[in-house]
């Protein structure tokens, strides 16, 4: 005969908004990078790169710098979401996530593997939507009652 252990509730402490935003940006960054990395397995992509072209763009220092900047922004958003003052963090998250929506959708342009890119873009848009929602609904504190009132 077995004795039943009493059922206990798991401690479910609230997660600060800053950490939720940092986690969402981390997930976005991984998806963004891995979609690009997995793209190398698409037939013809490596050959095009070796010929000096990515999608419709010539490989150049300008292209590589722009690509690095596009990946660096989400990486910095992980840090900025946690370290900026609340108002600045909220504003930065709203602005950057809003700007990344069209950038993310652009990645579908000319996609041959629509299921692959469609899923990647859809998942990235879900994360951007979560970031926008979390930043938009950032909890507020009630104004304190001062002595001069």
N, C-alpha and C positions, 0 to 999 in steps of 0.2 A: 504494500500500500504506500502510495506517495502522499506526502503532505504538501498542500498547496501553499505557496508563498503568497503573502498579501500583495495585492496589486498596488503599486505606487505610481504616482504621476511624475513624469520626468520634469526636471527643472528647465523651464523654457524662458530664459531671460530675454528681455527685449534687446534687439541689435540696434545700435545707434545708426542713424541715417548715413553718417559719414562712412561707416564700414559697409553698409549696403551699397552705396555708390561706388566705393573702391572695388568691391567684389564684382559688381556689374561691369565696370570698366576693365577689370582683369579678364573676365570672361569674354568680353567684346574683343579685347586685344588678342587673346588666344584664337578665337574664331577667325578674326581678320587675317592673322598671320597663317593659320593652318589652311585656310581656303587657298591662299596664295601658294603655300608649299605643296599642297595636294594637287594643285593645278599643274605642277611639273609632270605629273603622270598622265596628263591629257595628251593624246597623240599629236605630235607636231610642235608642241610648245617649246621643248628643249631645243629642237632644230631651229626654230625661229629666234630664240635667245642667242644661240650660237651664230646666227646670221645677223645679230645686232638689232632685233626688233622684239618688242613686247606689245601685244595687241596691235594697235595702229601707231605705236610710238617708236622712234629710234632710241636705242639704248645710248645714253649719254650721261655725263656727270649731272646735268640738270634733271634728267628723268630719275636717276638713282637718288638724288638729293630730295626730290619731291616725294618719292616713294618712302624714303626714310622718315621724312617729316610726317607723312600720313600715318605711319605706324608709331612714331614717337609720341604723337599727341595723346592717344589713349593711355600709353605708358605713363606719361606725366599726369594724366587725369587721376590715375590711381593715387599718386602722392598728393596732388592738389586737393582732391576730395577730402582727404584726411587732415591736411595741414593748414589750409586757408581758413580764415575766420568764416563763420557760418554764412553770413550774407554774401561774401565773395565766392565761397564754394558753391552756394546755390546758384548764383548768377552764372558763374563759369560753367557749371554742369548744364544749365539750361541752354546757354549759347553754343557750347561745343557739341552737345548731343544734337541740337537742332541743325547745326552745320553738317554733321556727319550723316544725317538722314539722306540728303541728296547725293552725297559722295558714295554712300553705300549702295543706293539704287543705281548709280552710274555703273557700278561693277557688273550689272546685268547686260549692259550695252554690248552687243555683238557676241554674247555668250553662245557657244556651240552646245555646251552641256548644260541645258536649262535646268534639269533636275538638280544637278550638283550646285550650280551657282544660285539657283532659286532657293534651295534649302539654306545655303550659307547666308544669303542676303536676308531671308525671312528670319533666321535666328538672330542675326545681327540687329535687325529692326526691332525684334521683340526686346532685346537688351537695351537698345536706345530708348524704346518706349518706357521700359521700367525706369531707366535713369531719369527721363523727363518727368515721369509721374512722381518718383521719389523726391526729386529736387523741387518740383512744383508744390507738392504737399508737405514740404519740410515743416515739422511741428514748430509752433510758435509758443513762446512763454507769455503768460498774462502780464500786462504792465504792472509794476509794483506801485503800491499806493505810497506816495511821497508825503512828507510832512507839510509841504506847502500847498496842499489842496484843500 
